[in-house]
Amino acid sequence: MSTLKKMKILTDSAQYDLCDYVSHHKSSQINLPGIYEAIGHNGCKVPLFKTLLTNSCKNDCKYCINQSKRNFTRLELAPEELAKSFLGYYNRGLVNGLFLSSGISGDVDSTMEKQIETVSLLRKKYGYDDYIHLKIVPGASKDSIKRAMALSNRVSINIEAATSSGLAELSSTKDYNKDILKRLSWINSLQNKSSTYPNSTHTTQLIIGANNESDKEILSRMEKLYKKSNLKRTYFSAFTPVEETEFMNKEACSTDRTAKLYNADSLLNEYNYKVKELVFDENDKLSLTQDPKILAAKNMNIFPVEINSAPLVELIRVPGIGVKSARRIISIRNKIPFSNKEQLRKLGVIVDRAEPYIKISGEFQTTFDY
């Protein structure tokens, strides 16, 4: 089979590893397989070449297109073959980086070795010095994680679920605490204790809706991880049933749910919220129709806050005020106090949302609209 045909299959299988907040499960172009636009939370678009090294896998994840029990053609790109294919795209200006993941062919160590060999060829043989995101295989050795981090701008390991029981619903071949959380801890420890990985960051991903975990359980796990690690961000993949898997008849997860999880997760990761400050329904789910920041504000007794004197921790809790605009407010008011809401609007504040929660020089609106 030609390299192009193998790339088409392997890059389409890689769509389930997310690199953006917007799209879920999309195929790339037939003649240019593997090009995906990574879209960050700031809206910046970066074209990446995203592929699996192999779709062979020993794991039995019940939702996964590459699970061991599924009957389909298994393929693999050799490290040299993959490196040259990527460089063909990069040198033509079609992509700005590589996103490399893999099923587990044979054993964990050999799979990690092939991924590391691929990025090592790019760095050392071909002199490539741009962006590489490498997925760490659950159960990888500390040595292979060290080498992967030394060669990559970003590494990640998918925790898939918020709890060990939640992962058990998805797979019988992975140990949540040993294969995943322990490896995540190693990644964080290596970043903190060594100057070898100054530019390497790490992320993770969960499958949402494939098991019975609630939004509160999911966000509680993320709160713990953000508290004790330097985890850059979390991706939430909405479960979609795949033919010939155990979960093929299971209902797909609404992307409305993952959208609200992203909203709430940003409150934990960027705004220093606690899970106990968020509002959940009787089933521990987030509202699909209301902003979690506005719902959280309803239970806070700090409002309205004075724009000209409130500390940062209070300003960022105002709906419509982000971290950047809060810092700008503090910087400007130290020189010239604010006198009207139009001044805030020019800083990027969503004034219509913020107005019920603020005072400007002692004046405020008392009507809250929920």
C-alpha positions as CSV (number, residue, x, y, z in Angstrom):
1,M,0.0,0.0,0.0
2,S,1.3,3.5,-0.9
3,T,2.4,5.9,1.8
4,L,-0.4,8.3,0.7
5,K,-3.1,5.6,1.2
6,K,-1.7,4.7,4.6
7,M,-1.6,8.3,5.6
8,K,-5.2,8.8,4.7
9,I,-6.3,6.0,7.0
10,L,-3.9,6.8,9.8
11,T,-4.6,10.6,9.8
12,D,-8.4,10.1,9.7
13,S,-8.0,7.8,12.8
14,A,-6.1,10.5,14.5
15,Q,-9.0,12.9,14.4
16,Y,-10.2,11.7,17.9
17,D,-7.1,13.1,19.5
18,L,-8.2,16.8,19.8
19,C,-5.9,19.8,19.3
20,D,-8.6,22.4,19.3
21,Y,-11.7,23.6,21.2
22,V,-14.1,23.9,18.3
23,S,-14.2,20.9,16.0
24,H,-15.0,17.3,16.8
25,H,-14.2,14.4,14.5
26,K,-13.5,15.8,11.1
27,S,-11.7,14.2,8.1
28,S,-8.9,15.9,6.2
29,Q,-8.6,16.3,2.5
30,I,-8.2,13.2,0.3
31,N,-5.2,14.5,-1.6
32,L,-3.6,16.2,1.5
33,P,-4.4,13.8,4.4
34,G,-3.5,14.8,7.9
35,I,-3.9,18.6,7.8
36,Y,-6.0,19.8,10.8
37,E,-6.3,23.4,12.0
38,A,-5.7,23.6,15.7
39,I,-7.8,26.4,17.1
40,G,-6.9,27.7,20.5
41,H,-9.2,29.3,23.1
42,N,-7.9,32.7,21.8
43,G,-9.1,31.9,18.2
44,C,-5.7,31.5,16.7
45,K,-5.6,28.9,13.9
46,V,-2.5,26.8,13.3
47,P,-2.4,24.1,10.7
48,L,-0.8,20.8,12.0
49,F,0.0,17.5,10.5
50,K,-1.9,15.1,12.8
51,T,-1.4,11.4,12.4
52,L,-1.1,8.0,14.2
53,L,2.1,6.1,13.9
54,T,0.0,2.9,13.8
55,N,-3.7,2.0,14.2
56,S,-2.7,-1.4,15.7
57,C,-3.6,-1.5,19.4
58,K,-3.6,-4.1,22.1
59,N,-6.1,-2.1,24.3
60,D,-9.8,-2.9,24.3
61,C,-11.2,0.6,24.8
62,K,-14.9,0.1,24.1
63,Y,-15.4,3.5,22.3
64,C,-12.2,3.5,20.2
65,I,-12.0,3.1,16.4
66,N,-8.6,1.3,16.9
67,Q,-9.6,-1.1,19.7
68,S,-8.1,-4.5,19.6
69,K,-11.4,-6.4,19.0
70,R,-12.4,-4.4,16.0
71,N,-11.9,-6.1,12.6
72,F,-10.2,-3.8,10.1
73,T,-6.8,-3.4,8.3
74,R,-4.0,-2.5,10.6
75,L,-1.3,-0.2,9.2
76,E,1.9,1.4,10.4
77,L,4.2,4.1,9.1
78,A,7.9,3.6,9.6
79,P,9.7,6.5,11.4
80,E,11.7,7.5,8.4
81,E,8.5,7.3,6.2
82,L,6.5,9.4,8.6
83,A,9.3,12.0,9.0
84,K,9.7,12.5,5.2
85,S,5.9,12.7,4.7
86,F,5.6,15.4,7.3
87,L,8.6,17.3,5.9
88,G,7.0,17.2,2.5
89,Y,4.0,19.1,3.9
90,Y,6.1,21.4,6.1
91,N,8.5,22.5,3.4
92,R,5.6,23.4,1.1
93,G,4.2,25.6,3.8
94,L,1.1,23.5,4.3
95,V,1.6,22.9,8.0
96,N,3.3,24.6,10.9
97,G,3.9,21.6,13.2
98,L,3.4,17.9,13.9
99,F,0.9,16.2,16.2
100,L,2.0,12.5,16.6
101,S,-0.1,9.9,18.4
102,S,-0.2,6.1,18.2
103,G,-2.0,2.9,19.0
104,I,0.0,0.4,20.9
105,S,1.5,-2.1,18.5
106,G,3.3,-5.0,20.3
107,D,4.2,-3.4,23.6
108,V,4.3,0.1,25.1
109,D,8.1,0.5,25.0
110,S,8.5,-0.4,21.4
111,T,5.6,1.9,20.4
112,M,7.2,4.8,22.3
113,E,10.6,4.0,20.8
114,K,9.2,4.4,17.3
115,Q,7.5,7.7,18.1
116,I,10.7,9.0,19.7
117,E,12.7,7.8,16.7
118,T,10.4,9.7,14.4
119,V,10.8,13.0,16.2
120,S,14.5,12.4,16.7
121,L,15.0,12.0,12.9
122,L,13.2,15.3,12.4
123,R,15.3,17.2,15.0
124,K,18.7,15.6,14.5
125,K,18.8,14.3,11.0
126,Y,16.7,16.9,9.2
127,G,17.2,19.9,11.4
128,Y,13.5,20.6,12.0
129,D,13.1,23.0,14.9
130,D,9.4,23.9,14.8
131,Y,6.4,22.6,16.8
132,I,6.0,19.0,17.8
133,H,3.2,17.6,20.0
134,L,3.8,14.0,21.0
135,K,1.3,11.8,22.7
136,I,2.6,9.7,25.6
137,V,1.3,6.1,25.6
138,P,-0.3,5.0,28.9
139,G,2.2,2.9,30.9
140,A,5.3,4.5,29.2
141,S,8.6,4.2,31.0
142,K,10.1,7.3,32.7
143,D,13.1,7.1,30.4
144,S,10.9,7.2,27.3
145,I,8.9,10.1,28.7
146,K,12.2,12.0,29.4
147,R,13.4,11.5,25.9
148,A,10.0,12.5,24.4
149,M,9.9,15.7,26.4
150,A,13.4,16.6,25.4
151,L,12.4,16.4,21.8
152,S,8.9,17.9,21.9
153,N,7.3,21.3,22.5
154,R,4.3,19.6,24.0
155,V,3.5,16.2,25.4
156,S,0.2,14.8,26.6
157,I,-1.4,11.7,28.0
158,N,-5.1,11.1,27.8
159,I,-6.6,10.4,31.2
160,E,-9.9,9.5,29.4
161,A,-12.0,9.5,32.5
162,A,-12.3,11.3,35.8
163,T,-12.1,8.3,38.0
164,S,-10.7,4.8,38.1
165,S,-14.2,3.3,38.0
166,G,-15.0,5.6,35.0
167,L,-12.0,4.3,33.1
168,A,-13.0,0.7,34.0
169,E,-16.3,1.3,32.1
170,L,-14.3,2.1,29.0
171,S,-11.4,-0.4,29.1
172,S,-10.2,-3.5,31.0
173,T,-6.6,-3.1,29.9
174,K,-5.5,0.1,31.5
175,D,-4.8,0.9,35.2
176,Y,-6.0,4.5,35.9
177,N,-3.7,5.2,38.8
178,K,-0.6,3.4,37.6
179,D,-0.7,3.7,33.8
180,I,-2.1,7.2,33.6
181,L,-2.1,9.4,36.7
182,K,1.4,8.2,37.7
183,R,2.7,9.0,34.2
184,L,1.1,12.4,34.4
185,S,2.8,13.0,37.7
186,W,6.2,12.0,36.2
187,I,5.7,14.5,33.4
188,N,5.0,17.3,35.8
189,S,7.9,16.4,38.1
190,L,10.3,16.3,35.2
191,Q,9.2,19.8,34.1
192,N,9.6,21.2,37.6
193,K,12.9,19.6,38.5
194,S,15.0,19.9,35.3
195,S,16.1,22.7,33.0
196,T,16.2,20.1,30.1
197,Y,12.5,20.8,29.2
198,P,12.1,24.6,29.4
199,N,9.8,24.8,26.4
200,S,7.8,21.6,27.0
201,T,4.2,21.9,28.2
202,H,1.6,19.2,28.8
203,T,-2.1,18.7,28.3
204,T,-4.7,15.9,28.7
205,Q,-8.0,14.8,27.2
206,L,-11.2,13.1,28.5
207,I,-13.9,11.2,26.7
208,I,-17.2,12.8,27.7
209,G,-20.5,10.8,27.6
210,A,-19.1,7.3,27.1
211,N,-19.4,6.5,30.7
212,N,-21.7,7.6,33.6
213,E,-19.4,10.2,35.1
214,S,-21.1,13.5,36.0
215,D,-19.8,17.0,35.1
216,K,-19.0,17.5,38.8
217,E,-16.9,14.4,38.9
218,I,-15.0,15.5,35.8
219,L,-14.4,19.0,37.0
220,S,-13.4,17.8,40.5
221,R,-10.7,15.7,38.8
222,M,-9.5,18.7,36.8
223,E,-9.4,20.8,40.0
224,K,-7.1,18.3,41.6
225,L,-4.8,18.1,38.6
226,Y,-4.6,21.9,38.2
227,K,-3.8,22.3,41.9
228,K,-0.9,19.9,42.0
229,S,0.5,20.1,38.4
230,N,1.4,22.5,35.6
231,L,-1.2,21.0,33.3
232,K,-1.6,23.6,30.5
233,R,-5.2,22.7,29.5
234,T,-7.7,20.0,29.1
235,Y,-9.6,18.8,26.0
236,F,-13.0,17.3,26.2
237,S,-13.9,14.9,23.4
238,A,-17.6,14.3,22.9
239,F,-18.3,10.6,22.6
240,T,-19.4,9.5,19.1
241,P,-20.4,5.8,18.5
242,V,-18.1,3.9,16.1
243,E,-19.3,0.9,14.1
244,E,-18.1,-2.5,15.3
245,T,-17.3,-1.4,18.8
246,E,-19.0,-2.4,22.0
247,F,-20.4,1.2,22.3
248,M,-21.7,1.4,18.7
249,N,-25.3,1.6,19.9
250,K,-24.6,4.1,22.7
251,E,-26.0,7.6,22.4
252,A,-23.6,10.3,21.2
253,C,-22.7,13.0,23.6
254,S,-23.9,16.5,22.7
255,T,-21.2,19.0,22.0
256,D,-23.3,21.5,24.0
257,R,-22.2,19.5,27.0
258,T,-18.5,19.7,26.2
259,A,-18.8,23.4,25.4
260,K,-20.1,24.0,28.9
261,L,-17.3,21.9,30.4
262,Y,-14.8,24.1,28.5
263,N,-16.4,27.1,30.0
264,A,-16.3,25.7,33.5
265,D,-12.8,24.3,33.1
266,S,-11.5,27.7,32.2
267,L,-12.9,29.1,35.4
268,L,-10.9,26.5,37.3
269,N,-7.7,26.8,35.3
270,E,-7.5,30.5,34.5
271,Y,-9.8,32.2,37.0
272,N,-9.0,30.3,40.2
273,Y,-12.5,29.2,40.8
274,K,-13.3,26.1,43.0
275,V,-15.7,23.4,42.0
276,K,-17.7,24.2,45.1
277,E,-18.4,27.7,43.6
278,L,-20.0,26.2,40.5
279,V,-23.7,25.4,40.1
280,F,-24.8,21.9,39.1
281,D,-28.3,20.4,38.8
282,E,-29.7,17.4,40.8
283,N,-27.7,15.0,38.6
284,D,-24.4,17.0,39.1
285,K,-24.6,18.3,35.5
286,L,-23.9,21.8,34.3
287,S,-26.7,23.8,32.7
288,L,-26.6,23.5,28.9
289,T,-28.3,26.9,28.5
290,Q,-26.7,29.2,31.0
291,D,-23.2,30.5,31.5
292,P,-21.5,28.7,34.4
293,K,-19.8,32.0,35.4
294,I,-23.2,33.8,35.7
295,L,-24.7,31.0,37.6
296,A,-21.8,31.0,40.0
297,A,-22.0,34.7,40.5
298,K,-25.6,34.3,41.7
299,N,-24.3,32.5,44.8
300,M,-21.6,35.0,45.6
301,N,-22.0,37.8,48.1
302,I,-19.3,40.1,46.8
303,F,-21.4,41.9,44.2
304,P,-21.6,44.6,43.1
305,V,-17.8,45.3,43.1
306,E,-16.2,48.7,42.7
307,I,-14.3,48.8,39.5
308,N,-11.9,51.4,40.9
309,S,-10.9,49.4,44.0
310,A,-11.8,45.7,43.7
311,P,-8.8,43.3,43.8
312,L,-8.0,41.1,40.9
313,V,-9.6,38.0,42.5
314,E,-13.0,39.8,42.6
315,L,-12.8,41.5,39.2
316,I,-12.2,38.2,37.4
317,R,-15.4,36.8,39.0
318,V,-17.5,39.5,37.3
319,P,-19.3,38.0,34.3
320,G,-18.1,39.8,31.1
321,I,-14.6,40.5,32.6
322,G,-11.7,38.3,31.6
323,V,-8.3,37.9,33.1
324,K,-6.6,40.2,30.6
325,S,-9.3,42.9,30.8
326,A,-9.1,42.7,34.6
327,R,-5.4,43.3,34.6
328,R,-5.9,46.2,32.2
329,I,-8.5,47.8,34.5
330,I,-6.1,47.6,37.5
331,S,-3.2,49.1,35.4
332,I,-5.3,52.0,34.2
333,R,-7.2,52.9,37.4
334,N,-3.9,53.2,39.2
335,K,-3.3,56.3,37.0
336,I,-6.8,57.5,36.2
337,P,-10.0,56.2,37.8
338,F,-12.8,54.9,35.6
339,S,-15.9,57.1,35.3
340,N,-18.2,55.3,32.8
341,K,-18.9,51.9,31.3
342,E,-17.8,52.9,27.8
343,Q,-14.2,53.1,29.1
344,L,-14.6,49.4,30.1
345,R,-16.1,48.4,26.8
346,K,-13.0,49.7,25.0
347,L,-10.9,47.3,27.1
348,G,-12.9,44.3,25.9
349,V,-15.3,44.1,28.8
350,I,-18.7,42.7,27.8
351,V,-20.5,45.6,29.5
352,D,-24.1,44.3,29.1
353,R,-23.1,41.2,31.0
354,A,-20.9,42.9,33.6
355,E,-23.2,45.9,34.4
356,P,-25.4,44.3,37.1
357,Y,-22.2,43.2,39.0
358,I,-20.2,46.4,39.2
359,K,-20.1,49.9,40.6
360,I,-18.2,52.7,38.9
361,S,-17.4,55.5,41.4
362,G,-20.1,54.3,43.7
363,E,-22.9,54.0,41.0
364,F,-24.3,50.6,40.2
365,Q,-27.3,48.7,38.7
366,T,-29.1,46.6,41.3
367,T,-31.3,44.5,38.9
368,F,-29.8,41.0,38.3
369,D,-30.9,39.2,35.1
370,Y,-30.6,35.5,35.3
